[in-house]
Amino acid sequence: MKKERRTFSEWFKDIAGIEGDLKDTLKPAVGYTSGNIMLGGAGYPISMYHQQYLTYVEGLSTKQAGLISLIGGMWDAITDPIMGIISDHTRAKSGRHRRYLLIAVIPFMIAYIMKWTSFGISDTGNTRNIMLWYIAGTLLYSTAFTIASVPHTSMLPMVAPNYFQRTQFLFIEYLMNSVGQVTSFILTALILSEFDVGTALGSLPNPSHADTNKYMLIGFILAVFFAWPLVYCYFHTSEPSSKDMPKMPINIKFIVSQYVKVFKNRAFRQYFLISLCFMMCRGFYSITDQYFMVSVADKYSLFISMTIVSGISEFMGTPINYMLIKKFGKQSCGKILGPLMVVGLFITSFITPNTPSIISTIIIVISSICYNFGFSGPDFFIVNIQPDVTDVDEMITGERREGTISTFYTLFRKMINSFMAYIVGASIDAFGYNPKITAPSMQSARTIWGLRLNFSILPTIFAIITLITVWRYTMTKRDHEQIKALIKQKHEQGEIDIDDEEKKRLEVIAGQKWEDMWISKPDASRLMTEV
């Protein structure tokens, strides 16, 4: 009997685990995740180039450049929690979150341009004025990004309420992140190399003040490119109306109480610790990489080529992570791919200015593949468990607080990146690094050690701690499905059926005694009716 040829649609549905019509499933997922072209992509050129742009091009020290990022992180610590509370309490026909995507567009465009040009201020050599300009741009950028990112992340449990449906959305979200990152990377690389592919891939000159116009062009082009996904996401995402939602007071005491409640959730505490260690690992590595490539390995000419290798390696991990989660659960991708991240970081510690050029190149290539393919596992795991933590929070408090929970993902991601920028900048500065003296032969042994410490040794330590915390994470797919079912039963019937063994398991996940959680308490209105 002749075997029927399967269509691409049928093949993709099997791989992604999609049930029902492919179009009906993908359309809302693409609409929602289109916002990630900006949310996942806008920070990519900044994380790759901005710290070095401020030092090599605008003339600041590494410590001054780090201080600008630190101020941005402190501002995020104020605005992110407030935005989470505001979005959770917004009453509108369009829903609690969507409107903020449009509100963020104009300030984001202005801020993104300000991040990449001082419009001639740096030509004066006045460090104070340069600092003030970029501090203003950083504060505006942080505010605009927060207005968009916190509500967008908060929408996920609403638009994808089911366990595996969220994984499908997050799989497509990763693809959208890649669209934003890859496109912005290509545009940035072409502009820096003056649209010469050969220069971009193998002979990129070290950055200098002569590149100011190139970075200005980057700012204008990327500001426009990253603005449109927010508009598209607004018009292609559906969210339940919150117009009739009860009005609740918002004050400082209330805001503080909301975040104190969050830390009572053991699942959240585990999620927080995993995220913290992972971000510190990536922070040390990504902030130091250009300094290391310029002044230790002497391989900055290959920086764009290695970034391409890194991007491909990370992207290749995405479908593997997705299939691992589908078959073995959410922890599996972190457990299986994470060790490669450690290997990739560790081998770079063998590079010194005296290492033969060909050996340095081989190590850098292998490291780029292992590290980026490996870190995609813990990264995918962290993103996937965030909505599940929200459900545990509801089991404890009886409230849906997507904005409050998701704020910690955006807040600490941005805060840790900002603090890391200052810590690394101050550390390198303390070891005697001067951005105006870049040749490896001109660096002292102390400076070389400082660069290697920040680029290789400390990231390796935090990568190992990340792996340990991933292995210690408690909640499984079965646990989450039970939590969702119990919450639904409680809302519909006012009480639940559960045995003592299951209670103990949920106590371990929540870090709370059963009798202290909302899920265990009788429904007050139902009791009054019975009386």
Secondary structure, DSSP 8 states (H G I E B T S, - for coil): -------HHHHHHHHHT--S-HHHHHHHHHHHHTTHHHHTTTHHHIIIIIHHIIIIIT---HHHHHHHHHHHHHHHHHHHHHHHHHHHT---TT-SSTHHHHHTHHHHHHHHHHHH--TTGGGGT-HHHHHHHHHHHHHHHHHHHHHHHHHHHHHHHHH--SHHHHHHHHHHHHHHHHHHHHHHHHHHHHHHTTT-HHHHHH------GGGHHHHHHHHHHHHHHHHHHHHHHHHT------TTS------HHHHHHHHHHHTT-HHHHHHHHHHHHHHHHHHHHHHHHHHHHHHTS--GGGHHHHHHHHHHHHHHHHHHHHHHHHHH-THHHHHHHHHHHHHHHHHGGG--TTS-HHHHHHHHHHHHHHHHHHHHHHHHHHHHHHHHHHHHHHHHHS---HHHHHHHHHHHHHHHHHHHHHHHHHHHHHTT--TT---GGGS-HHHHHHHHIIIIIHHHHHHHHHHHHHHH----HHHHHHHHHHHHHHHHHSS----HHHHHHHHHHHTS-GGGSGGGS--HHHHHHH-
